[in-house]
Amino acid sequence: MEAFFTTITETQNNSLEAATSFTNSCLIVVERITQLNIEVTRIAFEQSAEMALLCLEYSLSKVRQ
């Protein structure tokens, strides 16, 4: 009977370790995706600001002519 409980305990420990490993992998993926989204958003805002500045400068130059 003791061997039965030992087997169940080992199986549960193995399942818990597998679940922990899977969860850690998922968290790493989510962290990387979040970092990528932050970087892409930052680049998009920078480029939008540059485009807005160029359009403003172009408009001002046309008004002055």
C-alpha positions as CSV (number, residue, x, y, z in Angstrom):
1,M,0.0,0.0,0.0
2,E,2.9,2.3,0.8
3,A,4.3,1.8,-2.8
4,F,0.9,2.9,-4.1
5,F,0.9,6.2,-2.2
6,T,4.6,6.7,-3.1
7,T,3.7,6.3,-6.8
8,I,0.8,8.7,-6.6
9,T,2.9,11.3,-4.8
10,E,5.7,11.0,-7.4
11,T,3.1,11.3,-10.2
12,Q,1.6,14.4,-8.6
13,N,5.0,15.9,-8.1
14,N,5.9,15.3,-11.8
15,S,2.7,16.8,-12.9
16,L,3.3,19.8,-10.7
17,E,6.8,20.3,-12.1
18,A,5.5,20.0,-15.7
19,A,2.8,22.5,-15.0
20,T,5.3,24.9,-13.4
21,S,7.6,24.6,-16.4
22,F,4.8,25.2,-18.8
23,T,3.6,28.2,-16.9
24,N,7.1,29.7,-16.8
25,S,7.4,29.2,-20.5
26,C,4.1,31.0,-21.1
27,L,5.2,33.9,-18.9
28,I,8.4,34.2,-20.8
29,V,6.5,34.3,-24.1
30,V,4.1,36.9,-22.8
31,E,7.0,39.0,-21.5
32,R,8.7,38.9,-24.8
33,I,5.5,39.8,-26.8
34,T,4.9,42.7,-24.4
35,Q,8.4,44.0,-24.9
36,L,8.0,43.7,-28.6
37,N,4.7,45.6,-28.5
38,I,6.2,48.3,-26.4
39,E,9.1,48.7,-28.9
40,V,6.8,48.7,-32.0
41,T,4.5,51.3,-30.3
42,R,7.5,53.5,-29.5
43,I,8.8,53.4,-33.0
44,A,5.3,54.1,-34.4
45,F,4.9,57.2,-32.2
46,E,8.4,58.4,-33.1
47,Q,7.7,58.1,-36.8
48,S,4.2,59.7,-36.4
49,A,5.8,62.6,-34.7
50,E,8.4,63.0,-37.4
51,M,5.7,62.8,-40.1
52,A,3.6,65.4,-38.3
53,L,6.6,67.7,-38.0
54,L,7.4,67.3,-41.7
55,C,3.8,68.1,-42.6
56,L,3.7,71.1,-40.4
57,E,6.9,72.4,-41.8
58,Y,5.7,71.9,-45.4
59,S,2.4,73.6,-44.6
60,L,4.2,76.6,-43.0
61,S,6.5,76.9,-46.0
62,K,3.5,76.9,-48.4
63,V,1.7,79.6,-46.3
64,R,4.8,81.8,-46.3
65,Q,5.2,81.7,-50.1
